[in-house]
Amino acid sequence: MAAGITAVVLAPLVLPGYVLRYDMVFVPRQPLSWEMIVPADALPRAVPLDALVSLLNVAVPGWLLQRIALVAVVYLSALGAARLVPTDRALTKAVAAFAYAWTPFLAERLLLGQWALLLAYACLPFMVAAARDLRAGRQKALPRLIIAAAPAAVTPTGGLIALVTVAILLPLRSRATAIALAAVTALNAPWLLASLASAAGGRSDPEGIAQFAARSENWAGTLVALAGTGGIWNAQTVPASRVTAAAPVVTLLLLAVAVVGLRVLRTRWPGGAVRLFVLAAGGFVLAAAGAGPTAPLLEWLVTHVPGAGLLRDGQKFLIPYALTLALGFALGAEALAERLSRRFEPAAGLVVLAGALLLPIVALPDLAFGVGGALRPVRYPADWDRVAAIVAAAPGEVLSLPFEGYQRYPWNRDVVVRDPAPRYLDAPVLMNDALRVGAVIVDGENPRAAAAWAHLEAGRPAASLGVKWVLVRGEVPVATLAGLRLVHEGPDLRLWENPAIGAGVRLSAASRRIPSLTAHLLAGTVVVVAVLALLPVRRRSWYGPRTHESGEEQKWPSWPRSSSLPSPGVSSASSV
């Protein structure tokens, strides 16, 4: 089932090339640089993601790496939900798979190019399952939890979701909980230390709260859009089916069935269902906060509290809610099917489950085939390889013009995409981190980018910024290029050299680089240890092979009521 969903959603990826949309930028070979480990002037929004992609790019070409990542997102989302739902019925598991892997949230975040955030979405069912098993004292649950959290922590938002998930689902005052929290905190250490070392400061433009707040998608308003796992801030990434008059009706039907199923979930997971509900409710409140009366509070937070800018795109915190809704809908459909089977005949129950399975597809038909063809690969123009070779021969900082972080390119079918230069070129790239949302510009956090923008807006030449190269992707004022020498002119890119600047790359101080590198190594060590802990170990004893008595297995794993946990490595009869 998971493979079928994945094949239908990602069908256009059989074509050659790269899918380039907004934040989704893959290149043939992404060089590894210190800027990806500890950004000197920018916030570490892609730490440790960019460094990880660069390392994987050594063995895996970019086009294949992108497909592996996107397949993992959809496949693991479906598989995780199907395995997590507490039932023995295959059709109910299929309903859970569709209810979680065929959602507006997944479609809208794919269209926004946030594949790394969707790794957290895909891994959450496995984190919840591991937390449930850890509470039950089952062997290998702790390393499973750490491994499930690792892909989520490649971005700050995903890492924060993983950390809060562990903190809420596991009981306090437990050795296993302390180890799990310490391990997941270590997974978040790369971006935490990088943010402390950055000159960006961590405070954000309060205008971003209003611009990135959840929005209504149809007549029913923002809260109903969020209740259906939609409501993203960018109207251009909303599937057409979400703006129809019928979309809210489907959402209300999903909620009605889910309410029935959540009562079933609470009986089958006596101790953990309530904790999952708390996690989901907290995520929903954060998602709605920017669009409600709490918006002024968020504006104050992002202005005065470093790092609070993570809260301004609140809709991304719907991930735990989306999982809870999927589980509730699947179990609710099963409960209704059982009632109808008893009252009428077994076929009636099958009809209900089949209808529940098809409902997400009917509600969001445009998720199929790459969200209606939007995820269609393109090829980079040859200019990019030529420019990359020139810059690599004489490394130096590159100024990317026009000074806009997101652009439309004819070769990309005029789809908005983040400037590929920082990932394509083996050199630091000075680019604008301010975001244009309609007619509003949300200021960025990079002080050097802000100074460069003011410099260029005043009509001053780019050469006086002290950059070695100026990459031009469109039309710029002639005065901006004064004092520069044209070294490459192609149909898509022009590269100008500053003769006054020699080759060389500005590095952050060693006092900043060493702690951040240590944090990356610590996170990698935690993952390696967790993987090794999962490997089968054959133990021998002076008295012969060890044996255990095994208790009777339940039909589905039960979440224990007790708040205590056995110490890691100590097994009980029910955990063997």
Residue pairs with C-beta under 8 A, 6 or more apart in sequence:
1 78
1 82
1 93
1 94
1 97
1 98
2 74
2 75
2 76
2 78
2 79
2 82
2 97
2 101
3 75
5 74
5 75
5 78
5 97
5 98
5 101
5 102
6 71
6 74
6 75
6 78
8 368
8 369
9 74
9 101
9 102
9 367
9 368
9 369
9 370
9 371
10 67
10 70
10 71
10 74
10 370
10 375
11 368
11 369
11 370
12 19
12 369
12 370
12 373
12 375
12 376
12 377
13 19
13 67
13 70
13 71
13 370
13 375
13 377
15 376
15 377
16 63
16 377
16 379
17 63
17 377
17 378
17 379
18 26
18 27
18 62
18 63
18 66
18 377
18 378
18 379
18 380
19 26
19 66
19 70
19 370
19 375
19 376
19 377
19 378
20 26
20 113
20 378
20 412
20 415
20 417
20 420
21 110
21 111
21 112
21 113
21 374
21 375
21 415
21 416
21 417
22 111
22 112
22 113
22 114
22 234
22 237
22 406
22 416
22 417
22 418
23 112
23 113
23 114
23 115
23 418
24 66
24 113
24 114
24 115
24 417
25 113
25 417
25 418
25 420
25 423
26 53
26 62
26 63
26 65
26 66
26 423
27 62
27 380
27 384
27 420
27 423
27 424
28 61
28 62
28 63
28 380
28 385
29 57
29 61
29 62
30 50
30 53
30 54
30 57
30 62
30 423
30 424
31 54
31 425
31 426
32 51
32 54
32 55
33 54
33 426
33 427
33 428
33 505
34 507
34 508
34 513
35 422
35 428
36 46
36 47
36 50
36 51
36 54
37 47
37 48
37 51
37 190
37 194
37 513
37 516
37 517
37 520
38 44
38 47
38 193
38 194
38 197
38 198
38 508
38 512
38 513
38 516
38 517
39 47
39 194
39 198
39 200
40 198
40 199
40 428
40 506
40 507
40 508
40 512
41 198
41 199
41 200
41 446
41 447
41 448
41 449
42 198
42 200
42 433
42 444
42 445
42 446
42 449
43 195
43 198
43 200
43 202
43 309
43 445
43 446
44 156
44 190
44 191
44 194
44 195
44 198
45 155
45 156
46 116
46 155
47 156
47 190
47 191
47 194
48 154
48 190
48 191
48 520
48 523
49 116
49 154
49 155
50 423
51 190
51 520
52 154
53 65
56 65
57 65
60 68
63 377
66 115
69 115
69 119
70 110
70 115
70 375
72 119
72 122
72 151
73 106
73 110
73 115
73 118
73 119
73 121
73 122
74 101
74 106
74 122
75 122
76 122
76 123
76 125
76 126
77 100
77 101
77 106
77 118
77 121
77 122
77 125
78 97
78 98
78 100
78 101
79 97
80 100
80 122
80 123
80 124
80 125
80 126
80 129
81 96
81 97
81 99
81 100
81 101
81 125
81 323
81 326
81 327
81 330
82 93
82 94
82 96
82 97
83 93
83 125
83 129
84 96
84 125
84 126
84 128
84 129
84 323
84 327
85 92
85 93
85 96
85 326
85 327
85 330
85 331
86 265
86 268
86 269
86 331
86 556
86 557
87 93
87 330
87 331
87 334
87 556
88 555
88 556
89 334
89 353
91 350
91 353
91 354
91 357
92 330
92 331
92 333
92 334
92 353
93 330
94 357
95 329
95 330
95 333
95 334
95 353
95 356
95 357
96 326
96 327
96 329
96 330
98 357
98 360
98 361
99 254
99 325
99 326
99 329
99 330
99 356
99 360
100 125
100 322
100 323
100 326
102 360
102 361
102 364
102 367
103 229
103 322
103 326
103 360
103 364
104 228
104 229
104 230
104 239
104 242
104 364
105 121
105 229
105 230
105 315
105 318
105 319
105 322
106 118
106 121
106 367
107 239
107 364
107 366
107 367
107 371
108 230
108 232
108 234
108 237
108 238
108 239
109 115
109 117
109 118
109 121
109 232
109 316
110 118
110 371
110 375
111 236
111 237
111 238
111 239
111 371
111 374
112 232
112 234
112 237
113 417
113 418
114 316
116 154
116 155
116 158
117 155
117 157
117 158
117 316
119 151
119 152
119 154
119 155
119 158
120 151
120 152
120 155
120 157
120 158
120 161
120 162
120 319
121 319
121 322
122 151
123 148
123 149
123 151
123 152
123 162
124 152
124 161
124 165
124 319
124 320
124 323
125 323
126 144
126 148
127 145
127 148
127 149
127 152
127 162
127 165
127 166
127 169
128 165
128 169
128 276
128 323
129 144
129 148
129 557
130 141
130 142
130 144
130 145
130 148
131 141
131 145
131 165
131 166
131 169
131 170
131 272
132 169
132 269
132 272
132 557
132 559
133 141
133 144
133 557
134 141
134 142
134 145
134 170
134 176
134 180
134 565
135 169
135 170
135 171
135 271
135 272
135 559
135 560
135 562
135 565
136 557
136 558
136 559
136 560
136 574
136 575
137 560
137 565
137 566
137 570
137 571
137 572
137 574
137 575
138 557
138 574
138 575
139 571
139 575
139 576
140 533
140 534
142 176
142 179
142 180
142 530
142 533
142 568
143 529
143 530
143 531
143 533
143 534
144 530
144 534
145 166
145 180
146 180
146 183
146 184
146 187
146 526
146 527
146 530
147 527
147 530
147 531
147 534
149 159
149 162
149 163
149 165
149 166
149 183
149 184
149 187
150 187
150 523
150 526
150 527
150 530
151 158
152 158
152 159
152 161
152 162
153 159
153 162
153 184
153 187
153 188
153 523
155 191
156 188
156 191
156 195
156 310
157 310
157 316
157 317
159 184
159 187
159 188
159 191
160 188
160 310
161 283
161 317
161 319
161 320
162 184
162 187
162 188
163 181
163 184
163 185
163 188
164 279
164 282
165 279
165 320
166 177
166 180
166 181
166 184
167 181
168 275
168 278
168 279
168 282
169 272
169 275
169 276
169 279
170 176
170 177
170 180
170 181
170 565
171 177
171 563
171 564
171 565
172 563
173 563
174 563
174 564
174 565
175 565
175 567
175 568
176 565
176 566
176 567
176 568
177 565
179 568
183 526
183 530
186 522
186 523
186 526
187 523
187 526
187 527
188 523
189 519
189 522
189 523
190 516
190 519
190 520
190 523
192 519
193 515
193 516
193 518
193 519
194 516
194 519
195 202
195 306
195 307
197 508
197 512
197 513
197 515
197 516
199 447
199 448
200 445
200 446
200 447
201 306
201 445
201 447
202 306
202 307
202 309
202 445
203 302
203 303
203 304
203 305
203 306
203 308
203 309
203 445
204 302
204 303
204 308
204 309
204 312
204 445
205 302
205 442
205 443
205 444
206 299
206 300
206 302
206 303
207 440
207 442
207 443
208 302
208 309
208 312
208 435
208 442
209 290
209 295
209 298
209 299
209 302
209 312
210 290
210 295
211 233
211 435
211 437
211 438
211 440
211 442
212 233
212 290
212 312
212 313
212 314
212 437
212 442
213 233
213 290
213 291
213 295
213 312
213 314
214 222
214 225
214 226
214 231
214 232
214 233
214 287
214 288
214 290
214 291
214 314
214 315
215 222
215 225
215 231
215 232
215 233
215 235
215 291
216 222
216 224
216 225
216 231
217 225
217 230
217 231
217 238
217 242
217 243
217 247
218 224
218 225
218 242
218 243
218 244
218 245
218 247
218 248
219 245
219 248
220 247
220 248
220 251
222 231
222 288
222 291
223 288
224 248
224 251
224 252
225 231
225 242
226 284
226 287
226 288
226 315
226 318
227 251
227 255
228 242
228 247
228 248
228 250
228 251
228 254
229 318
229 321
229 322
229 325
230 238
230 242
230 247
231 287
231 315
231 318
232 238
232 315
233 313
233 315
233 437
234 437
236 416
239 364
239 366
239 367
239 371
239 372
240 366
240 372
241 247
241 363
241 364
241 365
241 366
242 364
246 363
247 363
250 359
250 362
250 363
253 359
254 325
254 329
254 359
254 363
255 325
257 328
257 329
257 332
257 333
257 336
257 356
258 325
258 328
258 329
258 332
259 328
259 332
260 328
260 331
260 332
260 335
260 336
261 327
261 328
261 329
261 330
261 331
261 332
261 333
261 334
261 335
262 273
262 277
262 324
262 327
262 328
262 331
262 332
264 331
264 332
264 334
264 335
265 273
265 276
265 327
265 328
265 331
266 273
266 274
268 331
268 556
268 558
269 276
269 558
269 559
270 558
270 559
270 560
270 561
271 559
271 560
271 561
271 562
271 563
272 559
273 559
276 320
276 323
276 324
277 324
279 320
279 324
280 320
280 321
280 323
280 324
280 325
281 321
282 317
282 320
283 317
283 318
283 319
283 320
283 321
284 317
284 318
284 321
286 311
286 314
286 317
287 314
287 315
287 316
287 317
287 318
287 321
288 314
289 295
289 297
289 298
289 311
289 314
290 298
290 311
290 312
290 314
291 314
298 308
298 311
298 312
301 308
301 311
302 308
302 309
302 311
302 312
309 445
329 356
330 356
333 352
333 353
333 355
333 356
334 353
336 352
337 348
337 349
337 350
337 352
337 353
338 349
340 348
340 349
340 351
340 352
341 348
341 349
361 367
361 368
366 372
370 376
374 415
376 413
378 411
378 412
378 413
379 411
380 411
380 420
380 424
381 411
381 490
381 491
381 492
381 493
382 490
383 488
383 490
383 491
383 492
383 493
384 420
384 424
384 492
384 493
386 488
386 490
386 493
387 424
387 425
387 471
387 488
387 490
387 493
387 495
388 424
388 425
388 426
390 487
390 488
390 495
391 398
391 425
391 426
391 427
391 469
391 495
392 425
392 426
392 427
394 468
394 497
394 503
395 426
395 427
395 468
395 503
395 504
395 505
396 427
396 467
396 468
396 469
396 501
396 502
396 503
396 504
396 505
397 427
397 428
397 429
397 430
397 466
397 467
397 468
397 469
397 505
397 506
398 421
398 425
398 427
398 428
398 429
398 430
398 467
398 468
398 469
398 470
398 471
399 429
399 430
399 452
399 462
399 465
399 467
399 469
399 470
399 471
400 419
400 421
400 429
400 430
400 431
400 471
400 473
401 456
401 462
401 470
401 471
401 472
401 473
401 474
401 476
401 480
402 472
402 473
402 474
402 475
402 476
403 431
403 432
403 452
403 453
403 456
404 419
404 432
404 436
405 418
405 419
405 431
405 432
405 433
405 434
405 435
405 444
406 416
406 417
406 418
406 419
406 435
406 436
407 416
407 417
407 419
407 473
407 474
408 414
408 415
408 416
408 417
409 415
409 417
409 473
409 492
411 492
419 429
419 431
419 473
421 429
421 431
421 471
422 428
422 429
422 431
425 471
427 468
427 469
427 505
428 505
428 506
429 471
430 448
430 449
430 452
430 465
430 467
431 449
432 444
432 449
432 452
432 453
433 444
433 445
433 446
433 449
434 441
434 442
434 443
434 444
434 449
434 450
434 453
435 441
435 442
435 444
436 442
443 450
444 450
452 465
455 464
455 465
456 462
456 480
459 477
459 479
459 480
460 479
461 479
461 480
461 481
461 482
461 483
461 484
462 470
462 480
462 481
462 484
462 496
462 498
463 470
463 482
463 483
463 484
463 498
463 500
464 483
466 501
467 498
467 501
468 497
468 498
468 501
468 502
468 503
468 504
469 495
469 496
469 497
469 498
470 481
470 484
470 495
470 496
470 497
470 498
471 493
471 494
471 495
471 496
472 481
472 493
472 494
472 495
472 496
473 492
473 493
481 496
483 498
483 499
483 500
484 496
484 497
484 498
484 499
485 496
485 497
485 498
485 499
486 494
486 495
486 496
486 497
487 495
487 496
487 497
488 494
488 495
507 513
539 546
548 571
548 573
548 576
549 573
549 576
550 573
550 574
550 576
551 573
551 574
566 572
566 575
